[in-house]
Amino acid sequence: MNKAIVLFAHGSRDPLWHKPMEAVATQIAAQAPGTPVACAYLELSTPDLPTVVDQLVSSGVTAISIVPMFLGVGRHAREDLPLIVSELRTKFPHLVLTLMPAVGENAKLVQLLADIALEGL
């Protein structure tokens, strides 16, 4: 199975806003050089998730893990993203799409953020 990772974020018109997402994608590419990784955005930025999935499927990817890069689980993570993923599953029934929990729900990230905050003491 040819697997890929998509980092999914809200998006912003400010090009500097994208730098942390791109840095994560670069780190993933360095750690797993054979794994395609891409960033996709809900709004205000391109590419959007359907465009990225189309490109990955066209390149032969058969499984995609979507990682919501949200600290909090608001309406976008709870409602908008699952709807988009559902539409993609209908369009690509052969594709294995895994929607991961938002990164803010991961205990490792919560601990890392606490560690970073404590560095200021």
N, C-alpha and C positions, 0 to 999 in steps of 0.2 A: 504494500500500500504506500503510495507516494503522499506523504503528509506535509502540511504547511501550517504556519501560525499566522493569524491576523490579529494585530493589536488594534482594538476598536476604541475610539475616543470621541468626545463630543465634537471637537473642532473649534477653530477660531480664525478670524480674519488676520490676526497678528502672526506673521511667520515665525517669530521667536517662540510662540506658544508650542509649536510643533517639535522643538528641539528635544525635550525630554522623551517624547514618544519615539523619535528617530534614534535617540541614544539607546533606548531599550532594544529597538530592532537591530541596531548595530551590534549590541552585546550578544543578542541571541544568535546572530549570524556568525559571530566569532566563536561562540561556544558550540554551535551545531552547524558547521559550514554546509552540510548537505541539505539542510532544511530551509525551504523557502519561507521568508518572513516578510510581511507587508503591514503597513499602517492603513487604516480606513477610518472614515469620520462620518458622524451622523449628519452634521450640518456645518455650514460656514467654511468648510474646507473640502478639498478633493484629495484623493478619490473617495467615493462612498463605498459602503460594504458590497452592494451588488456588483459594482464595477470590478473591485478587487477579486471577488469570488469568480466572476466571469473570466478574468485574466488567469487566475490560478488553474481553473478547470481546463481552460484552453491549453495551458502548458503541461497538462497531464496529471495534475494533482487529483487524488481521489479521496482525501480526507483533510478536513480543515478544523483546527482548534481556534475558536474565536475567544480572545481574552479581553473582556471589558476593562478598560483602564480607568475605572471610576473608583474614587475613594468612598463615596457614599452611593447607596442604591436608591436613586430617585426614580422618577417617572421614565426617564430614558432607558435605564437598565431594566426596570420592571416591566415596562409596556412596549416601548418603541423597538428596542433591540429584539425581544422575542418575536415580535410581529415580522420584522425583516427576516429573521432566521427562518420562520415558518414559510414565508414566501420563497426563500431560497431553497428550502427543502422540497417545495412543490415544483420549482423550476428544475432542480437537479436531484431527482429521486435516487440516483445511483451514488451521490456524494455523501460521505459520512461527515456531518457537521456536528461538532461538539461545542456547545456554549458553556464556557467556564464561568464560575462565579466571578463577580467583580473583584478586582485586586484588593479593594478595601475590606473585603470579608476574609482575607487570608491572614491567619494568625501570625505568619512569618513577617508580613508587611507591617502589621500593627506593631509587632515587637521592634522591627527596624525603625519605624517612625518614632517610637518611644525612645529608642537608643539615640537617635539623632537629636531629639529634643533635649535629652539629658546631657548631651555634650556641652551645652551652654552653661551648665552649673559649675 
